[in-house]
Structure formats: structure tokens, C-alpha cells
Amino acid sequence: MSASLPVPEFDLVPPGALASRIDALDIQQVEQLIGYERNHGAREQVLDLLSRRRDQLRAAERRQS
């Protein structure tokens, strides 16, 4: 069930609308969504989007260190 995920109704969000919904998430939340998506929908476009966002967050963490 996706009720405990950081994006409400994650399974129903079209990939094109997902980018704006994950902008405010932290890296742990993005990784939670990646794990969920891999185990459930495995939508390639969604996994690519989430992976890119995780990479952006990691790069930002490195710049701050």
C-alpha cells in the first residue's frame, strides 16, 4: 500500500506530474520511493526520474561538505 509513502497516491501520479511532487523530498524519501517503485510498478520512466533526483540531492550534499 502506498499510504505511507511521501507522495500521496504515488501509484496514480503520472510520470509527467511526478517531478514537481518530488522536489521537496529529501534523499531518504526519494530512496523510499525508488524501492517502492522497483517492487511494485517498476515504471522505467519513474525510476529514471527518481534516480536523477537522488543524484541531484547527493551532488548538493557533496557541495555542502
C-alpha positions, 0 to 999 in steps of 0.5 A: 500500500502506498499510504505511507509513502511521501507522495500521496497516491504515488501509484496514480501520479503520472510520470509527467506530474511526478517531478514537481511532487518530488522536489521537496523530498529529501534523499531518504524519501526519494530512496523510499520511493525508488524501492517502492517503485522497483517492487511494485510498478517498476515504471522505467520512466519513474525510476529514471526520474527518481534516480536523477533526483537522488543524484541531484540531492547527493551532488548538493550534499557533496557541495555542502561538505 
